[in-house]
Amino acid sequence: MSIQSPRILPSHLHAFHPSSTSSNTVRVLGTITALHGNTGTLTCGNNGDVTLILKLDARLQVGKLVEVVGKVADLEGGQGYGIRVLGSTEWGDPADCDYKIYENVVNATHKVKTIFYE
């Protein structure tokens, strides 16, 4: 059996924090907009940014569309939540993605959780 990893938007991070009752392994789609040492920024369309906590061997590139699988975690200094990256898949050029479709899929799966995640 595979691990459940709900698709989320940045506004859903709090619901998958380890202190919540939900699973905290998630998937999120976005464009890598910055990389700084062991952190990165994933811009999720018009839904905001997510800070990524990277492994040393992470092979992400700025400007690429990626799907990240990871665990929601507290950021250092109490600056909110981020995602500790477990793995990622490059999806190519962000210009080729209709992010609105992804948003609709995420919203649908969160409306009918019993079908998708429970």
N, C-alpha and C positions, 0 to 999 in steps of 0.2 A: 504494500500500500504506500502511495506517495504522501508526502507531507502536504497538508492543505496550505495553500498560499494565495489568499484572496488578493485580487487586483484592487489597488487603492489610488486615491488622489492625496495630495498633501494634507487636505483637511481631515482625512481619516486616520492620521498617524496616532492621535491620542487613543483611539478605540482599540489599537493593537499594541499598546505599550505593555510591558511585562506585568505591570500592576493591574491591568484590566483582566476580565474573565475570558476574553477572546484570545485566539492564537496570535502570536506576534511575528510569525513568518509571513511576509507579504511580497507582492509583486507591484512594481510601479514602472511606468513607461515615461521617458522624457529625454531631453537633450542634455548632454554633458556641456555645461557652460563654463566651468572652472575646475582646475585641479591644483591642489596645494598640499604637497607632501602626502600625508595619510588621510586627507579629506578631499571631497569633491562636491560640486553643486550640480544637481539634476534639476533642470527647469521643465516643469510639467505643463506645457501649453500655457493657458491663461490662468492656471490654478495655483501658481506659486512655485516655490523652490523647495527642494529637500536636500539637506546636508547628508552626504554619504560618508561613512566611516570605512575607509578602504583597507584591504589587506596589502601587504608589501608587494605581492606579485600581481596586483591589479593591472590590467591592460586596457584602460579606458582612454579614449581620445576626445579632446574638446571638439565640439561641433557634430558629434555622432549621436544618432538616436539609439538608445539602449533600453532594454528591459532589465531591471535589477530585481534580484530575489535576495531578501535579507530579513533581518530581525530589527524591529523598532527598538531603539535604545536612547537613553538620555545623552545629550551632548554635554561636553565638559563645560564647567562654569555655569551650569543651570540655564543654558541658552535654548531650552526646548528639546524637541525630539529629532532624531535623525534615523538613518537606516545603516546598520552594520552589514555591509555587503557580504553575502555568501557566494554569489555568482552573478554573472551578467551575460546577456546575449546582445550583440550588436544588430540593430535593425537597419542600418544604413543612413541615408540622407533624410534629415527631418522634413525637408520640403516634400518628400514623397509620402508623408503620413498625414492622414486626416485625423487629427487628434480629437476632434469632436466625436468621432465614432468610438474611440477608446473611452471617452468620458461617459457616453451613453451606455456602453457595456458595463463600466464600473457602477454607474447608478442603478442599472437593472439588477446586477448581482447583489447589491446591498439592499435593494427593496425586497427581494425574494431569497433571503439567506438560506432558508430551509432547502431550497433546490440546489444551491451552489456550495454552501459551506457547512451545513449542519448534518 
